[in-house]
Amino acid sequence: MTRIGCTWLFYGLTVNTILFLKLKDGYAFAPEIHRLTSLHKQRSSSSSGSSSSSSRRKGTELSAGVGSVLKRAKDSLLSKERTRDELKIGIAGFYDRSSQLWEEVWGEHMHHGYYVPEDRTDHVQAQIDLIDEVLKWAGVPETEADGPLPTKCVDVGCGIGGSSRHIAKKYGCTANGITLSPYQASRGNELAKEQNIDKLASFQVADALDMPFEDNSFDLIWSLESGEHMPDKEKFVNELFRVAIPGARIIIVTWCHRDLEDGEISLTLKEEKLLAKINRAYYLPKWCSVNDYVQILETNGATDIKREDWSYIIAPFWKAVIKSSLNIRSVFGLLKSGFSTQRGAYAMFLMLRGFKKGLIKFGLITCTKPKDN
């Protein structure tokens, strides 16, 4: 899963942006309807000698195809919430199509950078620094002199494995990355082999809500910019706890909505509508706040809970992504990547609006699994 915050901006800011500002989500299904209609005409002209039953069957197939497209268009216009199965399929497809373009322009790290000072221009190093600074902030030892180093790490929503390989190299530990995208898992393993780290880092397709690992398997649980994709945040956190050994460090870095203020029982209707539109474009479920995560951690008996808002630290990265997207290679890559990727052009502006209004936050949460669990 990767790292949707970055892809939101990268795929959105291209020449196609101008067009998408004039479109509604549903209109973009028109080419698909045209394709189905053309296909029906071709079949009709080539099957004049076919039986009537064959014609009826093809007509039924066409009707079903057009009906499916129209339903998707309607759901997009109404910002209908997707089911868990729809999210899994959509997330996998989104990252299967978009990850190669991101890597070609930005490299193996599919996440934001660490901008302290905020005017730094070494953007790739800023992405690497984000990993190190989050580890430091969470209290993971830098050296053996500081305490026991991680020996087994799981990267939940690993993208193409940039964080996993960096952590494996940094600590000499094993790193198992999971993603819903077959392309990302395959590419992650290819890069591990190219970097001679394949004996430590490996990647596979798996669901974060049902991980294929035994209980008490890892001493470092890492989730960077993937929690926003999880349709059941409580089950997500429960799974992180299940695979963590007692005393393990758990780190969640994710996009959240703002904490509710005293007296509030929900976000405003305008805020909910804005997030619902973003969700349709990026295959996201309902959002939660950092405080919601903290409450779930407390229910699990977590100790040493710590939280922080790093929205201001990662914000300068957006300007760099904007600049990188305004070139011929990025534009042609976007045009080839398909509708689901292109749709980010429209929704990206909604994301920026939410961020500027203080609705959307880049939250860090960390804790320790109790040793008596």
C-alpha positions in Angstrom: 0.0 0.0 0.0 1.5 1.7 0.2 2.0 5.4 0.4 -1.1 7.1 -0.8 -0.3 10.6 0.5 2.5 11.0 -2.1 0.7 9.4 -5.0 -2.3 11.7 -4.3 -0.1 14.7 -5.2 2.1 13.2 -7.8 -0.6 11.9 -10.1 -2.8 14.8 -9.5 -0.5 17.7 -10.6 -0.1 17.2 -14.3 -1.4 18.9 -17.4 -4.5 16.7 -17.1 -5.4 18.6 -13.9 -7.0 21.4 -15.9 -9.4 18.9 -17.5 -10.3 17.1 -14.3 -11.3 20.3 -12.6 -14.0 20.6 -15.2 -15.2 17.0 -14.9 -17.3 15.1 -12.4 -16.1 11.6 -11.5 -19.0 9.9 -13.3 -18.4 11.6 -16.7 -15.1 9.8 -17.0 -16.9 6.5 -17.5 -18.3 7.7 -20.8 -15.3 6.3 -22.8 -16.0 2.9 -21.2 -19.6 3.0 -22.3 -18.5 4.0 -25.8 -16.1 1.1 -25.9 -18.8 -1.4 -24.9 -21.2 0.1 -27.5 -18.6 -0.2 -30.2 -17.9 -3.7 -29.2 -21.6 -4.6 -29.5 -21.7 -3.1 -33.0 -18.7 -5.1 -34.1 -20.2 -8.3 -32.8 -23.5 -7.6 -34.4 -21.9 -7.0 -37.9 -19.8 -10.1 -37.7 -22.5 -12.4 -36.4 -25.3 -11.8 -38.9 -25.3 -15.6 -39.6 -25.3 -16.5 -35.9 -28.2 -18.0 -34.1 -30.7 -15.8 -32.4 -29.8 -17.3 -29.0 -26.2 -16.2 -29.5 -27.3 -12.7 -30.3 -29.5 -12.6 -27.2 -26.6 -13.8 -25.1 -24.3 -11.1 -26.4 -27.0 -8.5 -25.9 -27.3 -9.6 -22.3 -23.5 -9.3 -21.8 -23.6 -5.8 -23.2 -26.4 -4.8 -21.0 -24.7 -6.1 -18.0 -21.4 -4.4 -18.9 -23.1 -1.0 -19.5 -25.1 -1.5 -16.3 -22.0 -2.1 -14.3 -20.3 1.0 -15.7 -23.4 3.2 -15.0 -23.5 1.9 -11.4 -19.9 2.8 -10.9 -20.5 6.2 -12.3 -23.5 6.7 -10.0 -21.6 5.5 -7.0 -18.7 7.9 -7.7 -21.0 10.9 -8.2 -22.7 10.0 -4.8 -19.4 9.2 -3.1 -20.7 5.9 -2.0 -18.7 4.0 0.5 -17.1 0.8 -0.8 -17.3 -2.6 0.8 -14.2 -4.3 2.2 -13.9 -6.6 -0.8 -14.3 -3.6 -3.2 -11.5 -1.8 -1.3 -9.1 -4.7 -1.5 -9.6 -5.1 -5.3 -9.4 -1.4 -5.9 -6.3 -0.8 -3.7 -4.4 -3.6 -5.4 -5.3 -2.4 -8.9 -4.5 1.2 -8.1 -1.0 0.4 -6.9 -0.4 -2.2 -9.6 -1.0 0.5 -12.2 0.7 3.5 -10.4 3.8 2.1 -8.6 6.0 1.8 -11.7 5.5 5.5 -12.6 6.2 6.6 -9.1 9.4 4.6 -9.0 10.6 5.9 -12.3 10.4 9.5 -11.1 10.9 9.3 -7.4 12.6 6.0 -6.6 11.9 3.2 -4.2 10.4 5.2 -1.3 6.7 5.8 -1.8 6.1 8.2 1.1 6.7 11.8 2.2 10.0 13.4 3.2 11.3 14.9 6.4 11.8 18.7 6.0 13.8 20.0 8.8 15.0 22.6 7.8 11.9 23.2 5.6 13.9 24.6 2.7 16.0 21.5 2.1 16.1 20.3 -1.6 17.7 16.8 -1.2 14.3 15.2 -1.6 15.2 11.6 -1.9 17.4 11.8 1.2 14.5 13.6 2.9 12.4 10.5 2.3 15.1 8.3 3.9 15.5 10.7 6.8 11.7 10.4 7.5 12.2 6.7 8.2 15.2 7.4 10.5 13.5 10.3 12.3 10.3 8.3 12.9 12.4 5.5 14.3 14.3 7.9 16.6 11.1 9.7 17.6 9.5 6.3 18.6 12.5 5.4 20.7 13.9 2.6 18.6 17.6 2.3 19.6 20.2 3.6 17.1 23.0 1.3 18.3 23.4 -1.6 20.6 24.8 0.8 23.2 21.3 2.4 23.3 19.5 -0.8 23.8 18.5 -4.0 22.0 18.2 -3.5 18.3 15.2 -4.9 16.3 15.8 -8.4 15.0 12.5 -9.1 13.2 10.4 -6.3 11.5 7.1 -6.5 9.7 6.3 -3.6 7.3 2.5 -3.5 7.0 1.6 -1.8 3.7 5.1 -1.9 2.4 4.8 -0.4 -1.1 7.7 -1.6 -3.1 9.7 -2.2 0.1 11.8 0.9 0.5 11.3 1.2 4.2 11.7 -2.6 4.8 15.1 -2.7 3.0 16.3 0.4 4.7 15.4 -1.0 8.1 17.0 -4.4 7.3 20.2 -2.7 6.3 20.2 -0.3 9.2 19.8 -3.0 11.9 20.8 -6.2 10.1 17.3 -7.5 11.0 14.9 -9.5 8.9 12.0 -7.5 7.3 8.8 -9.0 6.0 6.7 -6.6 3.9 3.1 -7.2 3.0 0.9 -5.4 0.4 -2.3 -6.0 -1.5 -0.5 -5.3 -4.8 1.1 -8.2 -6.6 3.2 -5.8 -8.6 4.5 -4.2 -5.5 5.4 -7.5 -3.8 7.2 -8.7 -7.0 9.1 -5.5 -7.5 10.0 -5.4 -3.8 11.6 -8.8 -4.1 13.4 -7.8 -7.3 14.9 -4.7 -5.6 15.9 -6.8 -2.6 17.8 -9.1 -4.8 19.4 -6.3 -6.8 20.6 -4.7 -3.5 21.9 -8.1 -2.1 19.4 -7.8 0.8 17.1 -10.6 -0.2 18.3 -12.9 2.6 16.9 -10.4 5.1 14.0 -8.6 3.3 11.1 -10.4 1.6 7.7 -9.3 0.3 4.4 -11.0 -0.2 0.7 -10.3 -1.0 -1.3 -10.4 2.1 -4.2 -8.6 3.9 -3.2 -6.4 6.9 -6.4 -7.4 8.6 -5.6 -11.1 8.4 -1.8 -11.4 8.3 -0.2 -14.7 7.5 2.1 -14.7 10.5 2.1 -16.5 13.8 1.3 -14.7 17.1 4.3 -13.0 18.7 6.5 -13.0 15.6 8.1 -9.5 15.4 9.8 -7.0 17.7 9.3 -4.0 15.4 5.9 -3.4 13.8 6.1 -0.7 11.1 3.2 0.9 9.2 4.0 4.0 7.2 1.2 5.7 5.3 -1.0 2.6 5.0 -3.4 2.8 7.9 -5.7 5.1 6.0 -6.6 2.2 3.7 -7.8 -0.1 6.6 -11.6 -0.4 6.7 -11.6 -1.7 10.3 -9.1 0.3 12.4 -9.7 -1.8 15.5 -9.0 -5.0 13.7 -6.0 -3.4 12.1 -4.5 -2.5 15.4 -5.5 -5.9 16.9 -3.5 -7.6 14.1 -0.5 -5.4 14.8 -0.7 -6.5 18.5 -1.2 -10.1 17.6 2.0 -10.5 15.6 4.1 -8.4 18.0 6.1 -10.1 20.6 5.6 -8.8 24.2 7.8 -5.7 24.5 7.7 -5.0 20.8 7.6 -1.4 19.5 4.6 -0.6 17.3 4.8 2.4 15.0 1.8 3.8 12.9 2.3 6.8 10.6 -0.9 7.6 8.9 -3.3 10.2 7.5 -6.1 11.0 9.9 -8.9 13.5 10.3 -8.6 16.1 13.1 -9.5 15.2 16.7 -13.0 16.1 17.7 -13.3 19.1 20.0 -15.0 19.0 23.4 -18.8 18.7 22.8 -18.4 17.4 19.2 -19.8 14.0 18.5 -18.7 13.9 14.8 -17.1 15.9 12.0 -19.3 18.6 10.3 -21.4 17.5 7.4 -19.1 19.5 5.0 -16.1 17.7 6.3 -17.7 14.3 6.0 -18.7 15.1 2.4 -15.2 16.2 1.5 -13.6 13.0 2.9 -16.2 10.9 1.2 -15.2 12.3 -2.2 -11.5 11.7 -1.5 -12.3 8.1 -0.4 -13.9 7.3 -3.8 -10.8 8.4 -5.7 -8.3 6.6 -3.5 -10.1 3.5 -2.3 -10.2 4.6 1.3 -12.7 3.7 4.0 -14.0 6.1 6.6 -11.3 8.1 8.3 -10.5 8.2 12.0 -8.6 10.6 14.2 -5.3 10.1 16.0 -7.2 10.1 19.2 -9.3 7.2 17.9 -6.1 5.2 17.4 -4.9 6.1 20.9 -8.2 4.8 22.4 -7.8 1.5 20.5 -4.2 1.1 21.7 -5.3 1.7 25.3 -8.0 -1.0 24.9 -5.2 -3.4 23.9 -3.3 -2.5 27.1 -0.5 -0.6 25.2 2.2 1.1 27.2 4.4 4.1 26.4 1.8 5.5 24.1 3.1 8.6 22.2 1.5 10.7 19.5 2.5 13.7 17.4 1.3 15.7 14.4 4.0 16.0 11.7 1.8 17.7 9.1 4.1 20.8 9.1 7.2 18.6 8.7 6.1 16.8 5.6 4.3 19.7 3.9 7.3 21.1 1.9 7.5 17.7 0.1 4.4 18.6 -1.8 6.1 21.4 -3.7 8.8 19.0 -4.8 6.2 16.5 -6.0 4.3 19.3 -7.9 7.5 20.3 -9.6 8.5 16.8 -10.6 5.0 16.1 -12.1 5.2 19.0 -14.6 7.3 17.3 -17.2 6.6 15.3 -20.4 7.6 11.9 -18.9 5.2 12.3 -16.0 2.4 13.4 -18.2 2.7 10.5 -20.6 3.1 8.1 -17.7 -0.1 9.3 -16.2 -1.9 9.1 -19.6 -0.9 5.4 -19.8 -1.8 4.6 -16.2 -5.5 4.5 -16.6 -8.6 6.2 -15.1 -8.2 5.2 -11.5 -4.8 6.9 -11.4 -5.9 9.9 -13.4 -8.9 10.5 -11.1 -6.4 11.5 -8.4 -6.0 14.8 -10.3 -9.4 15.9 -9.3 -9.4 14.5 -5.8 -5.9 15.8 -5.0 -7.3 19.3 -4.8 -9.9 18.1 -2.3 -7.0 16.6 -0.2 -5.2 19.9 -0.3 -8.3 21.7 0.8 -8.8 19.4 3.7 -5.2 19.9 4.8 -5.4 23.7 4.6 -8.6 23.7 6.7 -6.9 21.6 9.4 -9.2 18.6 8.7 -6.5 16.3 7.5 -3.5 15.5 9.6 -0.3 13.5 9.2 -0.3 11.6 12.5 2.4 9.6 14.3 1.5 7.1 16.9 3.7 4.6 18.7 3.5 2.3 21.7 4.9 -0.9 23.3 3.1 -4.2 23.6 3.0 -5.1 27.3 5.5 -7.8 28.3 2.9 -9.6 30.3 0.5 -10.0 27.3 
